Amino acid sequence: MAAVWHFYRDSFRNMTWGRPLVFLILLKFFILFAILRVFFFKPVMAGLSDEERSRVVGERLASPPTDPPAGNTYNL
């Protein structure tokens, strides 16, 4: 396992664009997981008690799936 780590570490050190590439990858992960989650993927059941959450999950599991929106055709 250490040999694999050393291989990648030495490869990035020897690359001309190694450090900027690693920086861009880390920046991308930060944007995907931190910023997008905060602004676009808010928790649906925030503020509910444990009993309310379990009730909502039970209702969603027990209810039949909803129909697709009008205009969409699916070949099922």
PDB file with SEQRES, HELIX, SHEET and CRYST1 records, atoms N, CA, C and O in Angstrom:
SEQRES   1 A   76  MET ALA ALA VAL TRP HIS PHE TYR ARG ASP SER PHE ARG          
SEQRES   2 A   76  ASN MET THR TRP GLY ARG PRO LEU VAL PHE LEU ILE LEU          
SEQRES   3 A   76  LEU LYS PHE PHE ILE LEU PHE ALA ILE LEU ARG VAL PHE          
SEQRES   4 A   76  PHE PHE LYS PRO VAL MET ALA GLY LEU SER ASP GLU GLU          
SEQRES   5 A   76  ARG SER ARG VAL VAL GLY GLU ARG LEU ALA SER PRO PRO          
SEQRES   6 A   76  THR ASP PRO PRO ALA GLY ASN THR TYR ASN LEU                  
HELIX    1 AA1 ALA A    2  ASN A   14  1                                  13    
HELIX    2 AA2 GLY A   18  PHE A   30  1                                  13    
HELIX    3 AA3 ILE A   31  ILE A   35  3                                   5    
HELIX    4 AA4 LEU A   36  PHE A   40  1                                   5    
HELIX    5 AA5 ASP A   50  ALA A   62  1                                  13    
CRYST1    1.000    1.000    1.000  90.00  90.00  90.00 P 1           1          
ATOM      1  N   MET A   1       0.822  -1.186   0.000  1.00  0.00           N  
ATOM      2  CA  MET A   1       0.000   0.000   0.000  1.00  0.00           C  
ATOM      3  C   MET A   1       0.870   1.254   0.000  1.00  0.00           C  
ATOM      4  O   MET A   1       0.550   2.245  -0.657  1.00  0.00           O  
ATOM      5  N   ALA A   2       1.954   1.199   0.732  1.00  0.00           N  
ATOM      6  CA  ALA A   2       2.850   2.352   0.779  1.00  0.00           C  
ATOM      7  C   ALA A   2       3.508   2.588  -0.569  1.00  0.00           C  
ATOM      8  O   ALA A   2       3.789   3.730  -0.933  1.00  0.00           O  
ATOM      9  N   ALA A   3       3.753   1.528  -1.303  1.00  0.00           N  
ATOM     10  CA  ALA A   3       4.371   1.686  -2.617  1.00  0.00           C  
ATOM     11  C   ALA A   3       3.446   2.429  -3.572  1.00  0.00           C  
ATOM     12  O   ALA A   3       3.903   3.233  -4.385  1.00  0.00           O  
ATOM     13  N   VAL A   4       2.166   2.164  -3.475  1.00  0.00           N  
ATOM     14  CA  VAL A   4       1.194   2.871  -4.325  1.00  0.00           C  
ATOM     15  C   VAL A   4       1.184   4.349  -3.975  1.00  0.00           C  
ATOM     16  O   VAL A   4       1.188   5.198  -4.866  1.00  0.00           O  
ATOM     17  N   TRP A   5       1.170   4.665  -2.683  1.00  0.00           N  
ATOM     18  CA  TRP A   5       1.182   6.067  -2.251  1.00  0.00           C  
ATOM     19  C   TRP A   5       2.444   6.776  -2.749  1.00  0.00           C  
ATOM     20  O   TRP A   5       2.372   7.896  -3.254  1.00  0.00           O  
ATOM     21  N   HIS A   6       3.578   6.130  -2.607  1.00  0.00           N  
ATOM     22  CA  HIS A   6       4.834   6.729  -3.067  1.00  0.00           C  
ATOM     23  C   HIS A   6       4.832   6.929  -4.590  1.00  0.00           C  
ATOM     24  O   HIS A   6       5.369   7.918  -5.089  1.00  0.00           O  
ATOM     25  N   PHE A   7       4.238   6.004  -5.308  1.00  0.00           N  
ATOM     26  CA  PHE A   7       4.143   6.130  -6.758  1.00  0.00           C  
ATOM     27  C   PHE A   7       3.365   7.388  -7.139  1.00  0.00           C  
ATOM     28  O   PHE A   7       3.825   8.176  -7.965  1.00  0.00           O  
ATOM     29  N   TYR A   8       2.192   7.578  -6.543  1.00  0.00           N  
ATOM     30  CA  TYR A   8       1.395   8.759  -6.860  1.00  0.00           C  
ATOM     31  C   TYR A   8       2.064  10.041  -6.371  1.00  0.00           C  
ATOM     32  O   TYR A   8       2.066  11.049  -7.079  1.00  0.00           O  
ATOM     33  N   ARG A   9       2.617  10.010  -5.198  1.00  0.00           N  
ATOM     34  CA  ARG A   9       3.277  11.197  -4.658  1.00  0.00           C  
ATOM     35  C   ARG A   9       4.437  11.635  -5.547  1.00  0.00           C  
ATOM     36  O   ARG A   9       4.554  12.811  -5.892  1.00  0.00           O  
ATOM     37  N   ASP A  10       5.282  10.693  -5.911  1.00  0.00           N  
ATOM     38  CA  ASP A  10       6.432  11.022  -6.755  1.00  0.00           C  
ATOM     39  C   ASP A  10       5.997  11.442  -8.151  1.00  0.00           C  
ATOM     40  O   ASP A  10       6.634  12.297  -8.767  1.00  0.00           O  
ATOM     41  N   SER A  11       4.923  10.851  -8.655  1.00  0.00           N  
ATOM     42  CA  SER A  11       4.428  11.224  -9.976  1.00  0.00           C  
ATOM     43  C   SER A  11       3.949  12.666  -9.989  1.00  0.00           C  
ATOM     44  O   SER A  11       4.265  13.414 -10.914  1.00  0.00           O  
ATOM     45  N   PHE A  12       3.189  13.064  -8.973  1.00  0.00           N  
ATOM     46  CA  PHE A  12       2.710  14.440  -8.920  1.00  0.00           C  
ATOM     47  C   PHE A  12       3.844  15.433  -8.690  1.00  0.00           C  
ATOM     48  O   PHE A  12       3.785  16.562  -9.176  1.00  0.00           O  
ATOM     49  N   ARG A  13       4.853  15.032  -7.972  1.00  0.00           N  
ATOM     50  CA  ARG A  13       6.003  15.926  -7.758  1.00  0.00           C  
ATOM     51  C   ARG A  13       6.768  16.169  -9.048  1.00  0.00           C  
ATOM     52  O   ARG A  13       7.270  17.269  -9.282  1.00  0.00           O  
ATOM     53  N   ASN A  14       6.857  15.149  -9.881  1.00  0.00           N  
ATOM     54  CA  ASN A  14       7.631  15.272 -11.110  1.00  0.00           C  
ATOM     55  C   ASN A  14       6.845  15.915 -12.251  1.00  0.00           C  
ATOM     56  O   ASN A  14       7.432  16.311 -13.258  1.00  0.00           O  
ATOM     57  N   MET A  15       5.542  16.022 -12.107  1.00  0.00           N  
ATOM     58  CA  MET A  15       4.735  16.631 -13.162  1.00  0.00           C  
ATOM     59  C   MET A  15       4.875  18.142 -13.131  1.00  0.00           C  
ATOM     60  O   MET A  15       5.050  18.742 -12.070  1.00  0.00           O  
ATOM     61  N   THR A  16       4.795  18.747 -14.301  1.00  0.00           N  
ATOM     62  CA  THR A  16       4.851  20.205 -14.384  1.00  0.00           C  
ATOM     63  C   THR A  16       3.592  20.814 -13.780  1.00  0.00           C  
ATOM     64  O   THR A  16       3.658  21.820 -13.073  1.00  0.00           O  
ATOM     65  N   TRP A  17       2.462  20.207 -14.057  1.00  0.00           N  
ATOM     66  CA  TRP A  17       1.179  20.733 -13.586  1.00  0.00           C  
ATOM     67  C   TRP A  17       0.654  19.951 -12.378  1.00  0.00           C  
ATOM     68  O   TRP A  17      -0.543  20.010 -12.096  1.00  0.00           O  
ATOM     69  N   GLY A  18       1.500  19.233 -11.669  1.00  0.00           N  
ATOM     70  CA  GLY A  18       1.053  18.370 -10.579  1.00  0.00           C  
ATOM     71  C   GLY A  18       0.369  19.101  -9.454  1.00  0.00           C  
ATOM     72  O   GLY A  18      -0.737  18.730  -9.061  1.00  0.00           O  
ATOM     73  N   ARG A  19       0.999  20.131  -8.923  1.00  0.00           N  
ATOM     74  CA  ARG A  19       0.403  20.836  -7.785  1.00  0.00           C  
ATOM     75  C   ARG A  19      -0.854  21.612  -8.163  1.00  0.00           C  
ATOM     76  O   ARG A  19      -1.839  21.554  -7.426  1.00  0.00           O  
ATOM     77  N   PRO A  20      -0.860  22.335  -9.282  1.00  0.00           N  
ATOM     78  CA  PRO A  20      -2.119  22.999  -9.660  1.00  0.00           C  
ATOM     79  C   PRO A  20      -3.246  21.999  -9.930  1.00  0.00           C  
ATOM     80  O   PRO A  20      -4.410  22.288  -9.653  1.00  0.00           O  
ATOM     81  N   LEU A  21      -2.907  20.839 -10.462  1.00  0.00           N  
ATOM     82  CA  LEU A  21      -3.918  19.824 -10.716  1.00  0.00           C  
ATOM     83  C   LEU A  21      -4.527  19.320  -9.412  1.00  0.00           C  
ATOM     84  O   LEU A  21      -5.746  19.193  -9.301  1.00  0.00           O  
ATOM     85  N   VAL A  22      -3.688  19.037  -8.435  1.00  0.00           N  
ATOM     86  CA  VAL A  22      -4.194  18.592  -7.130  1.00  0.00           C  
ATOM     87  C   VAL A  22      -5.031  19.692  -6.497  1.00  0.00           C  
ATOM     88  O   VAL A  22      -6.074  19.408  -5.909  1.00  0.00           O  
ATOM     89  N   PHE A  23      -4.595  20.936  -6.606  1.00  0.00           N  
ATOM     90  CA  PHE A  23      -5.366  22.049  -6.062  1.00  0.00           C  
ATOM     91  C   PHE A  23      -6.734  22.156  -6.728  1.00  0.00           C  
ATOM     92  O   PHE A  23      -7.736  22.373  -6.047  1.00  0.00           O  
ATOM     93  N   LEU A  24      -6.787  22.005  -8.051  1.00  0.00           N  
ATOM     94  CA  LEU A  24      -8.066  22.067  -8.749  1.00  0.00           C  
ATOM     95  C   LEU A  24      -8.991  20.922  -8.361  1.00  0.00           C  
ATOM     96  O   LEU A  24     -10.200  21.117  -8.240  1.00  0.00           O  
ATOM     97  N   ILE A  25      -8.440  19.740  -8.167  1.00  0.00           N  
ATOM     98  CA  ILE A  25      -9.253  18.600  -7.741  1.00  0.00           C  
ATOM     99  C   ILE A  25      -9.834  18.846  -6.358  1.00  0.00           C  
ATOM    100  O   ILE A  25     -11.019  18.601  -6.130  1.00  0.00           O  
ATOM    101  N   LEU A  26      -9.012  19.328  -5.433  1.00  0.00           N  
ATOM    102  CA  LEU A  26      -9.513  19.616  -4.084  1.00  0.00           C  
ATOM    103  C   LEU A  26     -10.543  20.742  -4.089  1.00  0.00           C  
ATOM    104  O   LEU A  26     -11.524  20.686  -3.347  1.00  0.00           O  
ATOM    105  N   LEU A  27     -10.329  21.765  -4.922  1.00  0.00           N  
ATOM    106  CA  LEU A  27     -11.292  22.849  -5.042  1.00  0.00           C  
ATOM    107  C   LEU A  27     -12.621  22.343  -5.596  1.00  0.00           C  
ATOM    108  O   LEU A  27     -13.685  22.763  -5.142  1.00  0.00           O  
ATOM    109  N   LYS A  28     -12.560  21.454  -6.563  1.00  0.00           N  
ATOM    110  CA  LYS A  28     -13.772  20.869  -7.138  1.00  0.00           C  
ATOM    111  C   LYS A  28     -14.552  20.093  -6.081  1.00  0.00           C  
ATOM    112  O   LYS A  28     -15.769  20.250  -5.977  1.00  0.00           O  
ATOM    113  N   PHE A  29     -13.881  19.268  -5.306  1.00  0.00           N  
ATOM    114  CA  PHE A  29     -14.553  18.526  -4.249  1.00  0.00           C  
ATOM    115  C   PHE A  29     -15.160  19.463  -3.209  1.00  0.00           C  
ATOM    116  O   PHE A  29     -16.263  19.217  -2.720  1.00  0.00           O  
ATOM    117  N   PHE A  30     -14.455  20.521  -2.875  1.00  0.00           N  
ATOM    118  CA  PHE A  30     -14.995  21.486  -1.918  1.00  0.00           C  
ATOM    119  C   PHE A  30     -16.264  22.121  -2.465  1.00  0.00           C  
ATOM    120  O   PHE A  30     -17.256  22.248  -1.748  1.00  0.00           O  
ATOM    121  N   ILE A  31     -16.237  22.518  -3.724  1.00  0.00           N  
ATOM    122  CA  ILE A  31     -17.421  23.141  -4.320  1.00  0.00           C  
ATOM    123  C   ILE A  31     -18.582  22.158  -4.375  1.00  0.00           C  
ATOM    124  O   ILE A  31     -19.715  22.513  -4.049  1.00  0.00           O  
ATOM    125  N   LEU A  32     -18.310  20.932  -4.784  1.00  0.00           N  
ATOM    126  CA  LEU A  32     -19.380  19.946  -4.895  1.00  0.00           C  
ATOM    127  C   LEU A  32     -20.013  19.605  -3.554  1.00  0.00           C  
ATOM    128  O   LEU A  32     -21.237  19.552  -3.440  1.00  0.00           O  
ATOM    129  N   PHE A  33     -19.194  19.374  -2.550  1.00  0.00           N  
ATOM    130  CA  PHE A  33     -19.724  18.867  -1.297  1.00  0.00           C  
ATOM    131  C   PHE A  33     -20.073  19.938  -0.284  1.00  0.00           C  
ATOM    132  O   PHE A  33     -20.937  19.702   0.561  1.00  0.00           O  
ATOM    133  N   ALA A  34     -19.459  21.078  -0.326  1.00  0.00           N  
ATOM    134  CA  ALA A  34     -19.738  22.109   0.678  1.00  0.00           C  
ATOM    135  C   ALA A  34     -20.709  23.154   0.156  1.00  0.00           C  
ATOM    136  O   ALA A  34     -21.768  23.367   0.746  1.00  0.00           O  
ATOM    137  N   ILE A  35     -20.366  23.796  -0.924  1.00  0.00           N  
ATOM    138  CA  ILE A  35     -21.168  24.923  -1.388  1.00  0.00           C  
ATOM    139  C   ILE A  35     -22.485  24.459  -1.997  1.00  0.00           C  
ATOM    140  O   ILE A  35     -23.535  25.005  -1.657  1.00  0.00           O  
ATOM    141  N   LEU A  36     -22.462  23.473  -2.884  1.00  0.00           N  
ATOM    142  CA  LEU A  36     -23.698  23.031  -3.504  1.00  0.00           C  
ATOM    143  C   LEU A  36     -24.658  22.432  -2.489  1.00  0.00           C  
ATOM    144  O   LEU A  36     -25.870  22.611  -2.610  1.00  0.00           O  
ATOM    145  N   ARG A  37     -24.150  21.736  -1.506  1.00  0.00           N  
ATOM    146  CA  ARG A  37     -25.022  21.141  -0.498  1.00  0.00           C  
ATOM    147  C   ARG A  37     -25.712  22.218   0.318  1.00  0.00           C  
ATOM    148  O   ARG A  37     -26.895  22.092   0.634  1.00  0.00           O  
ATOM    149  N   VAL A  38     -25.001  23.257   0.659  1.00  0.00           N  
ATOM    150  CA  VAL A  38     -25.574  24.313   1.497  1.00  0.00           C  
ATOM    151  C   VAL A  38     -26.676  25.055   0.765  1.00  0.00           C  
ATOM    152  O   VAL A  38     -27.716  25.354   1.351  1.00  0.00           O  
ATOM    153  N   PHE A  39     -26.465  25.356  -0.509  1.00  0.00           N  
ATOM    154  CA  PHE A  39     -27.409  26.204  -1.217  1.00  0.00           C  
ATOM    155  C   PHE A  39     -28.490  25.444  -1.975  1.00  0.00           C  
ATOM    156  O   PHE A  39     -29.580  25.982  -2.168  1.00  0.00           O  
ATOM    157  N   PHE A  40     -28.232  24.220  -2.409  1.00  0.00           N  
ATOM    158  CA  PHE A  40     -29.198  23.531  -3.252  1.00  0.00           C  
ATOM    159  C   PHE A  40     -29.796  22.268  -2.643  1.00  0.00           C  
ATOM    160  O   PHE A  40     -30.893  21.868  -3.033  1.00  0.00           O  
ATOM    161  N   PHE A  41     -29.125  21.646  -1.722  1.00  0.00           N  
ATOM    162  CA  PHE A  41     -29.598  20.384  -1.176  1.00  0.00           C  
ATOM    163  C   PHE A  41     -29.852  20.509   0.314  1.00  0.00           C  
ATOM    164  O   PHE A  41     -29.165  19.895   1.130  1.00  0.00           O  
ATOM    165  N   LYS A  42     -30.832  21.299   0.652  1.00  0.00           N  
ATOM    166  CA  LYS A  42     -31.168  21.482   2.057  1.00  0.00           C  
ATOM    167  C   LYS A  42     -31.846  20.216   2.586  1.00  0.00           C  
ATOM    168  O   LYS A  42     -32.555  19.541   1.841  1.00  0.00           O  
ATOM    169  N   PRO A  43     -31.641  19.895   3.839  1.00  0.00           N  
ATOM    170  CA  PRO A  43     -32.289  18.713   4.411  1.00  0.00           C  
ATOM    171  C   PRO A  43     -33.814  18.847   4.374  1.00  0.00           C  
ATOM    172  O   PRO A  43     -34.369  19.860   4.800  1.00  0.00           O  
ATOM    173  N   VAL A  44     -34.471  17.828   3.867  1.00  0.00           N  
ATOM    174  CA  VAL A  44     -35.919  17.866   3.698  1.00  0.00           C  
ATOM    175  C   VAL A  44     -36.623  17.830   5.042  1.00  0.00           C  
ATOM    176  O   VAL A  44     -37.646  18.492   5.217  1.00  0.00           O  
ATOM    177  N   MET A  45     -36.107  17.087   5.977  1.00  0.00           N  
ATOM    178  CA  MET A  45     -36.788  16.916   7.252  1.00  0.00           C  
ATOM    179  C   MET A  45     -36.108  17.683   8.384  1.00  0.00           C  
ATOM    180  O   MET A  45     -36.143  17.253   9.536  1.00  0.00           O  
ATOM    181  N   ALA A  46     -35.494  18.809   8.058  1.00  0.00           N  
ATOM    182  CA  ALA A  46     -34.854  19.617   9.092  1.00  0.00           C  
ATOM    183  C   ALA A  46     -35.920  20.196  10.012  1.00  0.00           C  
ATOM    184  O   ALA A  46     -36.954  20.676   9.548  1.00  0.00           O  
ATOM    185  N   GLY A  47     -35.672  20.152  11.283  1.00  0.00           N  
ATOM    186  CA  GLY A  47     -36.587  20.725  12.247  1.00  0.00           C  
ATOM    187  C   GLY A  47     -37.652  19.763  12.743  1.00  0.00           C  
ATOM    188  O   GLY A  47     -38.444  20.129  13.612  1.00  0.00           O  
ATOM    189  N   LEU A  48     -37.696  18.551  12.223  1.00  0.00           N  
ATOM    190  CA  LEU A  48     -38.681  17.578  12.677  1.00  0.00           C  
ATOM    191  C   LEU A  48     -38.089  16.744  13.815  1.00  0.00           C  
ATOM    192  O   LEU A  48     -36.885  16.494  13.870  1.00  0.00           O  
ATOM    193  N   SER A  49     -38.957  16.331  14.702  1.00  0.00           N  
ATOM    194  CA  SER A  49     -38.502  15.451  15.788  1.00  0.00           C  
ATOM    195  C   SER A  49     -38.295  14.048  15.231  1.00  0.00           C  
ATOM    196  O   SER A  49     -38.659  13.767  14.089  1.00  0.00           O  
ATOM    197  N   ASP A  50     -37.713  13.173  16.037  1.00  0.00           N  
ATOM    198  CA  ASP A  50     -37.456  11.801  15.597  1.00  0.00           C  
ATOM    199  C   ASP A  50     -38.763  11.067  15.280  1.00  0.00           C  
ATOM    200  O   ASP A  50     -38.832  10.305  14.316  1.00  0.00           O  
ATOM    201  N   GLU A  51     -39.790  11.300  16.088  1.00  0.00           N  
ATOM    202  CA  GLU A  51     -41.070  10.652  15.837  1.00  0.00           C  
ATOM    203  C   GLU A  51     -41.686  11.129  14.527  1.00  0.00           C  
ATOM    204  O   GLU A  51     -42.240  10.330  13.772  1.00  0.00           O  
ATOM    205  N   GLU A  52     -41.591  12.431  14.257  1.00  0.00           N  
ATOM    206  CA  GLU A  52     -42.139  12.971  13.010  1.00  0.00           C  
ATOM    207  C   GLU A  52     -41.365  12.450  11.806  1.00  0.00           C  
ATOM    208  O   GLU A  52     -41.949  12.152  10.764  1.00  0.00           O  
ATOM    209  N   ARG A  53     -40.052  12.342  11.954  1.00  0.00           N  
ATOM    210  CA  ARG A  53     -39.235  11.811  10.859  1.00  0.00           C  
ATOM    211  C   ARG A  53     -39.605  10.365  10.551  1.00  0.00           C  
ATOM    212  O   ARG A  53     -39.749   9.990   9.387  1.00  0.00           O  
ATOM    213  N   SER A  54     -39.759   9.557  11.590  1.00  0.00           N  
ATOM    214  CA  SER A  54     -40.109   8.155  11.363  1.00  0.00           C  
ATOM    215  C   SER A  54     -41.496   8.039  10.751  1.00  0.00           C  
ATOM    216  O   SER A  54     -41.724   7.152   9.929  1.00  0.00           O  
ATOM    217  N   ARG A  55     -42.426   8.904  11.124  1.00  0.00           N  
ATOM    218  CA  ARG A  55     -43.767   8.885  10.542  1.00  0.00           C  
ATOM    219  C   ARG A  55     -43.712   9.244   9.059  1.00  0.00           C  
ATOM    220  O   ARG A  55     -44.342   8.583   8.233  1.00  0.00           O  
ATOM    221  N   VAL A  56     -42.960  10.292   8.725  1.00  0.00           N  
ATOM    222  CA  VAL A  56     -42.845  10.725   7.331  1.00  0.00           C  
ATOM    223  C   VAL A  56     -42.193   9.637   6.487  1.00  0.00           C  
ATOM    224  O   VAL A  56     -42.666   9.351   5.387  1.00  0.00           O  
ATOM    225  N   VAL A  57     -41.127   9.029   6.973  1.00  0.00           N  
ATOM    226  CA  VAL A  57     -40.457   7.965   6.221  1.00  0.00           C  
ATOM    227  C   VAL A  57     -41.396   6.780   6.039  1.00  0.00           C  
ATOM    228  O   VAL A  57     -41.454   6.198   4.956  1.00  0.00           O  
ATOM    229  N   GLY A  58     -42.134   6.417   7.089  1.00  0.00           N  
ATOM    230  CA  GLY A  58     -43.092   5.314   6.979  1.00  0.00           C  
ATOM    231  C   GLY A  58     -44.177   5.601   5.967  1.00  0.00           C  
ATOM    232  O   GLY A  58     -44.556   4.715   5.201  1.00  0.00           O  
ATOM    233  N   GLU A  59     -44.691   6.830   5.947  1.00  0.00           N  
ATOM    234  CA  GLU A  59     -45.723   7.189   4.972  1.00  0.00           C  
ATOM    235  C   GLU A  59     -45.175   7.131   3.545  1.00  0.00           C  
ATOM    236  O   GLU A  59     -45.863   6.664   2.637  1.00  0.00           O  
ATOM    237  N   ARG A  60     -43.959   7.594   3.346  1.00  0.00           N  
ATOM    238  CA  ARG A  60     -43.383   7.584   1.998  1.00  0.00           C  
ATOM    239  C   ARG A  60     -43.073   6.171   1.526  1.00  0.00           C  
ATOM    240  O   ARG A  60     -43.192   5.875   0.337  1.00  0.00           O  
ATOM    241  N   LEU A  61     -42.682   5.306   2.435  1.00  0.00           N  
ATOM    242  CA  LEU A  61     -42.412   3.924   2.047  1.00  0.00           C  
ATOM    243  C   LEU A  61     -43.700   3.162   1.756  1.00  0.00           C  
ATOM    244  O   LEU A  61     -43.727   2.303   0.874  1.00  0.00           O  
ATOM    245  N   ALA A  62     -44.766   3.472   2.491  1.00  0.00           N  
ATOM    246  CA  ALA A  62     -46.024   2.746   2.342  1.00  0.00           C  
ATOM    247  C   ALA A  62     -46.868   3.264   1.188  1.00  0.00           C  
ATOM    248  O   ALA A  62     -47.711   2.527   0.677  1.00  0.00           O  
ATOM    249  N   SER A  63     -46.671   4.506   0.760  1.00  0.00           N  
ATOM    250  CA  SER A  63     -47.513   5.064  -0.295  1.00  0.00           C  
ATOM    251  C   SER A  63     -47.031   4.583  -1.660  1.00  0.00           C  
ATOM    252  O   SER A  63     -45.841   4.332  -1.850  1.00  0.00           O  
ATOM    253  N   PRO A  64     -47.959   4.456  -2.612  1.00  0.00           N  
ATOM    254  CA  PRO A  64     -47.545   4.041  -3.959  1.00  0.00           C  
ATOM    255  C   PRO A  64     -46.757   5.150  -4.638  1.00  0.00           C  
ATOM    256  O   PRO A  64     -46.918   6.321  -4.293  1.00  0.00           O  
ATOM    257  N   PRO A  65     -45.918   4.803  -5.589  1.00  0.00           N  
ATOM    258  CA  PRO A  65     -45.140   5.836  -6.282  1.00  0.00           C  
ATOM    259  C   PRO A  65     -46.065   6.759  -7.076  1.00  0.00           C  
ATOM    260  O   PRO A  65     -47.116   6.343  -7.562  1.00  0.00           O  
ATOM    261  N   THR A  66     -45.652   8.009  -7.193  1.00  0.00           N  
ATOM    262  CA  THR A  66     -46.455   8.977  -7.922  1.00  0.00           C  
ATOM    263  C   THR A  66     -46.242   8.799  -9.419  1.00  0.00           C  
ATOM    264  O   THR A  66     -45.218   8.279  -9.861  1.00  0.00           O  
ATOM    265  N   ASP A  67     -47.221   9.235 -10.179  1.00  0.00           N  
ATOM    266  CA  ASP A  67     -47.128   9.158 -11.636  1.00  0.00           C  
ATOM    267  C   ASP A  67     -46.095  10.147 -12.134  1.00  0.00           C  
ATOM    268  O   ASP A  67     -45.849  11.161 -11.481  1.00  0.00           O  
ATOM    269  N   PRO A  68     -45.482   9.873 -13.285  1.00  0.00           N  
ATOM    270  CA  PRO A  68     -44.526  10.836 -13.846  1.00  0.00           C  
ATOM    271  C   PRO A  68     -45.253  12.107 -14.267  1.00  0.00           C  
ATOM    272  O   PRO A  68     -46.457  12.063 -14.517  1.00  0.00           O  
ATOM    273  N   PRO A  69     -44.565  13.218 -14.352  1.00  0.00           N  
ATOM    274  CA  PRO A  69     -45.203  14.466 -14.770  1.00  0.00           C  
ATOM    275  C   PRO A  69     -45.786  14.346 -16.174  1.00  0.00           C  
ATOM    276  O   PRO A  69     -45.302  13.573 -17.001  1.00  0.00           O  
ATOM    277  N   ALA A  70     -46.838  15.129 -16.424  1.00  0.00           N  
ATOM    278  CA  ALA A  70     -47.498  15.089 -17.731  1.00  0.00           C  
ATOM    279  C   ALA A  70     -46.511  15.500 -18.814  1.00  0.00           C  
ATOM    280  O   ALA A  70     -45.672  16.376 -18.609  1.00  0.00           O  
ATOM    281  N   GLY A  71     -46.625  14.857 -19.965  1.00  0.00           N  
ATOM    282  CA  GLY A  71     -45.760  15.181 -21.086  1.00  0.00           C  
ATOM    283  C   GLY A  71     -44.586  14.218 -21.226  1.00  0.00           C  
ATOM    284  O   GLY A  71     -43.994  14.110 -22.300  1.00  0.00           O  
ATOM    285  N   ASN A  72     -44.257  13.534 -20.168  1.00  0.00           N  
ATOM    286  CA  ASN A  72     -43.167  12.558 -20.233  1.00  0.00           C  
ATOM    287  C   ASN A  72     -43.742  11.201 -20.594  1.00  0.00           C  
ATOM    288  O   ASN A  72     -44.740  10.770 -20.017  1.00  0.00           O  
ATOM    289  N   THR A  73     -43.127  10.541 -21.528  1.00  0.00           N  
ATOM    290  CA  THR A  73     -43.568   9.203 -21.891  1.00  0.00           C  
ATOM    291  C   THR A  73     -42.469   8.214 -21.537  1.00  0.00           C  
ATOM    292  O   THR A  73     -41.293   8.423 -21.836  1.00  0.00           O  
ATOM    293  N   TYR A  74     -42.881   7.151 -20.902  1.00  0.00           N  
ATOM    294  CA  TYR A  74     -41.943   6.123 -20.502  1.00  0.00           C  
ATOM    295  C   TYR A  74     -42.410   4.813 -21.126  1.00  0.00           C  
ATOM    296  O   TYR A  74     -43.601   4.502 -21.116  1.00  0.00           O  
ATOM    297  N   ASN A  75     -41.493   4.070 -21.654  1.00  0.00           N  
ATOM    298  CA  ASN A  75     -41.819   2.761 -22.219  1.00  0.00           C  
ATOM    299  C   ASN A  75     -41.547   1.710 -21.172  1.00  0.00           C  
ATOM    300  O   ASN A  75     -40.456   1.145 -21.104  1.00  0.00           O  
ATOM    301  N   LEU A  76     -42.541   1.457 -20.365  1.00  0.00           N  
ATOM    302  CA  LEU A  76     -42.383   0.450 -19.304  1.00  0.00           C  
ATOM    303  C   LEU A  76     -43.070  -0.817 -19.689  1.00  0.00           C  
ATOM    304  O   LEU A  76     -43.052  -1.784 -18.929  1.00  0.00           O  
TER     305      LEU A  76                                                      
END                                                                             
